[in-house]
Structure formats: structure tokens, C-alpha cells
Amino acid sequence: MSTTVDFPIHNPVEDILRMDRIPTIWCPGCGIGTSVNSFAYALLSTGIELKKVAIVSGIGCSGRVSGYTKMDSFHVTHGRAIPFATGLKLANPELTVVVYSGDGDLTSIGGNHLIHAARRNMDLLVVCVNNMIYAMTGGQAAATTPGAAISTTTPYGSFEPELNIAHLVDAAGASFVARWTVFHVKMLEKTMKEALSKKGFRFIEVLSPCPTLYGRRNNLADGLAAMKDYKERSKIRNGAPTHETALVQGGEIVVGKFVDRERPDYLTLMRQQLGANYHPLPPQPDENPEAGVAKEDCCSC
């Protein structure tokens, strides 16, 4: 019997990705691509119109995600993905705005923006790929690097306590907080779909291996070893208090959906206070001649 396939095989995620840029720049064993695959399936399953989706990324390995998505995408300056995304959402509330970046960009360089976006309950989905190190810039310790871990800047281990991101954004007021590893592909996809369908500040932490810079220094020599480690150490605890979810090297990895609460988002509160006076997009000169010079009267520049 012939096994020849006489029709092109179409992968559904091709509708999300810029296939002309594949393969990616990510190292073998890196989990960022796995997380993007889960995101693509989650986005497709929601039925959200792709032309109304915007992806914003900062700097770093995970910051390259926006360049591989076949949607309006923005690769912005280090640590500034969230304020840029905030501007997009305020200017055009109809957009589904997703921030997709790494732990260094979002929680170290951009930590203050993360806190206040959660406090304001901005209507954003933030996916934070946490590989616990500054991977693209040379393997320096990040705020999320476990205390005993080796990095280029902590050759004898770090003397700082690692940051519990889930607890931070929960305390700041996020409406949705979850964590999975890239081993938990279906759970991650399901959680992303749920978060895409919710309003307010939604935060999903995705633990991902970095075999090149974190793994080889910390006895996790390749991506497969990291996946086995995730499988063995992960414990699903939906609804766990976030102060009990700290990541400690060699300790239990608590995963699941931790926070899901209803709280008015920033735009809703703004509209309640400003009412009819709120205009996200100012009238254009040709639409409202009294607002300024008409287009035909403009200079030739």
C-alpha cells in the first residue's frame, strides 16, 4: 500500500506564525518555541479575530516571539513592553493585547512596570517565559535566579533571594495568575485560552529550560534533562496561596492556576468616571474640521 501523501499537510499554527522566518534562532532544547506552540493553539481555539490581536515583546530570547507571529507585532526597548502595550490598549480598546517576553525583561529591568500594570488591572495578557537567567546577554543572574544557582555573574552561587513572580503580581492586584512549565503543554494551552477570554491583568509564568547558559552550569545539561526535572518536581496545586509558590533550586515546583478573581479593569473604571467624555482615539482633522486644519490645507511634507 502506498503511503504517499498527495496533498500538502497544513499545521494550524502556520496561521499564527511567519513561516518564512522559521526555523527560529532559539537554541536546541530551549522551551520558548514550545510555549509559543501552546499559545498559537490557544489563540486559534478562542476564535479571536487575528487582525485585532497585537503582540508586544521586550528584549531577550523570549523577546523574539513577536517577530515570529503573523499579527501586528512590536519588538520594543528593554523592560518597556508593558507600558508600550498599555498605550496600545488605551488607544484602541478593541485590541487583544498580549505581552510575551522573558523574566529578565519583565521582572528585572521592567519590574516596576509589571507591578503598576497589575495594580491598575490593565486589560493585558502577560506571558512571562522564565528561564531563570539573562540568557541572550551572556548568562548573568536575574531576579528570578535561584539563590544557589551558578551564572556568569554568580560563579559561587547568588547571595540574593529569588523573586517569586506569582506572589508579586498577586499582591499587586492581578486578576489572573498561573504558572506552568513547558512540560505541561496541554495545561498551558488551556490556561492561555482561559486567560485570553478574561478581562483585566492576566499573568502566566512559563518555566522554560535554558540548556546553553543555565542548564550546563547547573547540572541540567540539555532540554530533555530539564523536562524530566520538571516532570519529577512539579506539583499541581490550583488555587495555592502564591506565597507558597516560591521556586527554590532542587525544590518542589508548584504549578497551576493560583488566582482568578473579578475586578474592574482600568478602562472600565476610566469610563465610569469620565463617561461620554472618554475618547480613546482623537477625531481626525478631516472628520472634524473644527478640530484643526483639514488635510487639503496641510503642507506638502
N, C-alpha and C positions, 0 to 999 in steps of 0.2 A: 504494500500500500504506500502510495506517495505521501510524504509529509510536507510537500512544498506548499507554502502559503502564497496564494496568488492575489492577495490584496494587502495594502500597506497596514501595518499594525499601528494603531493610534493610542498613545498613552494619554489619558485625560489631563495629566499635569502639563502637557505641552501647550494647553490653552492658557496656562498661567505663566509659563517660563519663556524667556527669549532663547530659543533653541540654537540660534546662530552663535550664542556665547557659551554653549556647552562644549566640552567639559569645563567645569569650574576651576578656579585657582586653588581650591581647598586641598589640604594635604590628604594622602591616603589615611583612612581611619578616623578622620575628623567627622564629627556628628552634625555639623551645621546643615549639610545637604539633606540629611535625614529629617531634620526639623522642618526644613522648607517643604519637603515632600508631604509631611503631615499637614502643614499649613495649606498647601495647594488643594489637597483633597477636602480639607475643612471648608475652605472658601468656596469651592465648587458646590459642595453639598448645601450651602446656605441659600444658593440662588441669588446672591447679591450681584447686581449689575457691575461687571468688572470696570467699566468706564467711570464708575463712581467710587472706585477704590484708589487710595493713594498710599504708597509705601514710602516711609522715611527711615533712613539709616544714618548712623554716625560713622565714625572711623574705626577700623579694626577688621578682623577676619569676618565677623558677622555683619559688619557694616557694608560688605559687598553684596548682601542679599538683595538690596533694592535694584542693583544693576542687572540682576538675572530675572526680574519679574516683568511680565508683559503688561504692565499697567503704568499709570503715572507714578514715577519713582524719583526720589530725591536723595542724593548722597551728600550729606551736609557736613559741617565742621565738627571737630571732636567735642563730644559731650553736649551738642546742641540739637540733637534730633527731636527731643520732646518740645522745646519751645518753638521750633520750626513747625512741627506737627500741630501744635496748639494754634499757631497762626492760620494754618490751612483750614482747620476745623471751624474757627471763628469766622473766617472769611466766607466759607462755603459749608454751612452745617449739613448739607445733603451728602457730603462725602463720608465714606467709611475710611477713617484714617488709622493706619497701622504703623507703629514704630517697631522696627525689627533691628536690634543691634546687640552688642555684647556687654558683658558685665563691667569691663573697664570703661567703656564709653558711657554707659547708662548709670552706673552706680559709683564710679570713682570720679572721673572727670565731670560727668553730668549729674552727680548725686543730688545737688541742690534743686535742679530742675525736676528730678524724679519725685522728690519729697513734695514740692509745691503743686505739681500736677495731680498727685494723689490727693492732696489736701483740698484742692479746688474741685476734685472729681471731674476733671476734663474728660470729655467723651472720646477716649482714645483706647485702643488695644495696644499694649506694650508687650512685645515678646523679647525677653532677655535671655540670650544664649550664654550660659555661664560655664566657661571652661576654666575658671578659677585662676586666670593668669592673663597678662598682657601678651597675647600670642603674636600678633603681627609686628609689634615693635621690638621684639627681642626676648620675650620671656620674663619680663620683670614681674615682681609681686604686685598683685592688685588688692583692692579692699576685700575681695572675696577669697583670696588665697588662704587656705587653712594654715593655722599657726605653725605647724611643724613641717610644712611643705618646703621643698627646695626650689629656688628660682635663681635667675641670674643676679638679682639684687639681694637675695637672702640665701647665700650658699650654705649657711649653717641653720637654716630654718628661720621663720619670721618670729618676731617677738611681739607682734600685734594680734589682738583677737580678730578673727574673721567676721565679716559683716553678714548678718542674717537678713537678706533682702526681703524675704516674705514678711518677716516681722516688721521691718521698716515701713513698707508700703501699707501694711495693715494698720499700723499705728497712725500713719499719716492720713488714713481715711479712704483708701481704695475700696471700690465696691465689689471687686472680684480679684481673688488672689489664688494662684495654683502653682504647683511645681511638678514636673515630670522629668524623667531622663530620656535620652534618645533611644533607650532600650524599649520604652513604653510607647511605641509608635501609635497604636490604636487609641490608647487612653489620651495621648497628647492631641491626636486629631479630634477626638470627641470633645475635649475641653476647649480647644480652639474654636470649634463650631459653636459651642455654647457661649463662649466669650464674645464672638462676633455678633451674636444675636442679642446682646445685652448692652444697655447704655451705661455711661459713667466710665470711670477709670478702671480698666481691667489689666491685670498684670499676670503674665505667665512666665515663670522661670523654667528654663530648659537646661538641664545639666548635660554637657556635651564633652566628650574626650578631646584632648589636645595631645596626640601621641608625640608630636615633634618637639614641643617645648616643655609641657608639663609632665607628660607620661614618662618620657625617658629619664627624667631626673627623679621621679617618684615611684619607681618600680611598677609602672603601668606602661610597658614598652610599646604596645600597639593598641589600635582601636578595639580589637577583639578582647584583649585583656581587660580593657576598661568596661566593655559591655558585660562581661562576666562579673566584674566587680559590682556594677550597677544592679545586676540581677540578684546577686547574693546579699547585698547590703540594703536594698530598697525595701521599705515597709509602707504599704498604702494605708494612710490614715486620713480619710476625708473628714474635714471639719476639725482637724487637730489645731489646738491653740498655736499660733505662729511662734510664740516664744519657746515652744518645744521643738522647733524645726531647724535649729542651727545645724550647719554642716561642719563636722569635725573629721579630720583625716582619719580614715580607718573605722569611723563610727557608723551608726545607722543613718541611712538616707531616708528621711520622711518625705513621701510624695503623696500627691492627691490634690483635691480642691479644698482649700482651707477657709476661704471667705467668699460668701455670696450674699450680699445684702443690698437692699433697696435704699437709695439715697438720691435726692435730686442732683442731676449733673449741672455743671457750670452754666451751660447755655439755658437750661430750664430756669434756673434762679435768675439769670440775667433778664430773660423775657418777663418773668413775673414782676421784676422791679421796674423795668423800662417800658414794658407793654408795647404799644404801637410805635413808640419812638425808636425801637431797635431795628436797624437796617444793616445786615451783615455785609452787603455789597452796596457801596455808594452809587447813586444814579450816575450814569454816564452823560457827558455833555450833550450828545445827540438825542438822548432820551428825555433830558430835562434842560431845555435851552437856558432857563433862568439860573441854573447851577453854574454856568461858566460859558466859555467860548465854544461855539459849535465847531464841528470837525472841519467844515469847509473854510473856516476863518483861521485855522491853525497855521503856523509857519511850516515851511516845506521840510523841516527836519523830521 
